[in-house]
Amino acid sequence: MADLHLLAVEIMVAVFGLGLLVLGLLVPRSDRRGIGYVTAAGLAGIMVITFAMRELSGVFMGGYIIDPFSNYFKLAFLVAALLTVFCSFDYIEKMGFNQGEYYALLVFATLGMMLLASSGELISLYLGLELMTITFCILAGFHLRDPKSGEAGVKYILLGAMSSAILLYGLSLVYGATGTVVIAEIGQVAAASGSTPALTLGMIFLLAGFAFKIAAVPFHMWSPDVYEGAPTPVTAYLSVASKAAAFAALIRVFFGALAELHSIWVQLFIALAVLTIILGNLVAIPQSNIKRLMAYSSISQAGYLLLGIVSYSVLGIGAVMYYCLIYVFGNMCVFMAVTAFYNNAGSDEIRDYTGLSRRSPLLAAAILFAMLSLAGIPPMAGFVAKLYLFMSVISQGYIWLALIAVLMSMVSVYYYLMVAKSMYLGAVPEGSKPLQISPGLKVAILASLLILFVLGIYPDDLTNFAMNSAVTFFMP
């Protein structure tokens, strides 16, 4: 109980989520928009406290790790959740129901991600993963009047259950081979006994389970349909935060428990990275729906993040951490603009973005510059993030892998600029009016753009935080 202060952030998030459920029951229907403002204020307050505790370290009950690595990811989750709330105000109000439940589910999904980032043993890791997955299943199907949303929820439930079963089977094999569920102890047993058939098979099942969560090829089949059908703010949160959480857990397991099998799993990660980068970028080209385009873009981004895992170095893990936060701002900026456009036009088709630069210069600029950051074009922050990832694999001798990644980044510029071409060179549709954007969403979009520019020009503080946190996994 003396170490209970280590769980301060998780306790605050859990209590806040329960409070939102109660608030949703008590507040009159006409005033429920205010629940969104309360959620934004609460998440902002928790984020400030988490930042103040970013250097806190300790282990709770031998299996829950609080360190700069987990604190970094918790900040990323809270930033993504806060931007999602700003993105949700008008969208959820138009649904006209269950606003309290919606915001509470967002908070509980954030709690599940935090458990994933800090879990030092397999049981709490699986519980965190299921908490995150179940809440996203509900959120994906939250738009009750939209058949696509219902389809997205069902697909995510079915495929999510299958991936969870695969992951759980892998966890059981690892436990059976080592006799412990504590990640550090698994690493010690594996180092002493070497790779065994059961441990190797468990590692393969774990890799398959995590690959589903990060939407790596060939485990990506759920991503485009769920991204298209889910409510746009949910798609935004799912595309950034759940991916970052899965990478945090993956790093803990493979670098902490299965480091002894590095020579085996690194080859599998190389294959996944190559397939994911190539397929994600090439299949994005013919997409006509911007949410499906961003789904395949998200798949390719997972491939770039896998480069840091392949490098098996401090630079690689630090680059993954840095890229995850930059990806939060870049992808959320695009989806906030997409949500604002949908709130006005009711469409996610790229052809309907024609002439957007004259109808809303802010939304057009937000999509353009955020996509340039995702493509890795300087001076946007995405350039620095991709540079670190490419440097990490080059430093380990995988020059050919970096060349493939650079080539595919050039391909991504093409399909991102297809959207820009429609926005800036297309004619304004007859009878169209200037788009209305809520003040809160304007502020969130402008803040995200500013951060992408600032971190692209001056990334030192964030990269130092990420690199210093990554050292944890290579200390004796």
C-alpha positions, 0 to 999 in steps of 0.5 A: 500500500505504501507504493500506491502513489505509483498508480496515481494516474491509473486511479485518476483515469479509472475514477474519472471514467466512472464519474462520467458514467454517473454524470451521463445519467444525471445530466439532462439530455439538453445539457449533455454537450457539457459532458464533452467539456468536462471530459476535455478538462479532466483529461487535460488535468490528468495529462498535466499531472502525468507530465509532472510525474514523468520521471517517476519510477517504481514497481507495484506488487512486483509486476506493474512497472512505472518508468519513463518509458511507460510515462511517455506512452501514457502522455501520448495516450492522453494527448490522443484522447484529448484531441479525440474529445475535441474532435467529438463535440459536434459529431456525437451531439448530432447522434443525440444519445449516449454522450456520457457513455461515449466519453466514458468509453474513451476514458476506459480505452485510455486506461486499458492502454496505460495498463498495456504500457506498464504491465510487467507480467503477462496477466495484467498485460492481457487484461489491459489489452482486453479492456482496450479491445472491448471498449473499441468494439463498442465504440466502433459500432456506436453509431446505431443508425449507420449500418457501416458502423454496425458492420465495423463493430461486428468485424472488430469483435470477431477478428479481435476475439480471434487475435486475442485467442491467438495472443492468449495461447502464445502467453500460455505457451510462454508460461508453460515453457518458463514457469512464470508470468513475470516478464523479467523472470521469463527473460532470465529463464530464457537466457539460462535455458535457451530457445525451446520449441514451446518458447519459440512457438509461443513467441510466434503466436505472440507476434501474430497477436500483436501484429493484428493489434498494430494492423501489420500485413497480413493481419491487417484485414480488419483495418480498412472496413473498421476505419471506414465504418466506425464514427470518425473520432473513434477511427482517429483514436483507434488509428493512433492510440491503440497502435502506440499501446500495442507497440509499447506492450510489444517492446516490453515483451520482446525486448524484456522476455524474449530477447534471447530469441532475438535472432529468430524473431528479428527475421519475422519482424523484417518480413512483416515490416517489408510487407506492411510498408509496401502493401500499405502504400501501394493499396492506398493509391486507388482509394476513393474514401479518405478514411480508407486511404488513411487506413492504408496509410496507418498500415504503412506507418506500422511498417515504418515503426517496425523498423525500430524493432528490427534495429534492436537498439536504443536509437530504434526504440527511441525512434519508435517512441518519438514517432508514436507521439508525432504520429498522434499529432499528424494523424489526429490533425487529419482526422479532426479536419475530416470530422469537421468536413463530415459534420458540414458535408456528410461525406468522406469521399475524396471527390467531395473535397474538391475546392475545399481550400476556398470553402475552408482554408484552415481545413485544407491547410491542416490536411495538407501539412499533416499529410506532408508530416506523415509522408516525412517531408521537411520541415514537418516533424514527421521528417525527423521521426522517419529519419531516426527510424531509417538511421536505426536500421542503417546503423545495424546494416539493413541498408536495403530495408531503409531504401525500401522504406524511403522509396515507399515514402515517396509513393506515399507523397503521391497519394497524399498529394492526390488529396491536396490536388482535389482540395486546391486545384478542383473547382468549388461545387455550385451552391457550396457554402463556407464550412463552419468549424467549432471554436474548440476544434479550430484550436485543436487543429491549430495546436496540432499544426503548430506542434508539428512545425515546432517539433520539426524544427526543434525536436531535441527535448522530445528526442532526448526524453524518448532516447533516455527512456529507451535506455531502460531496455538495454541496461544490465 
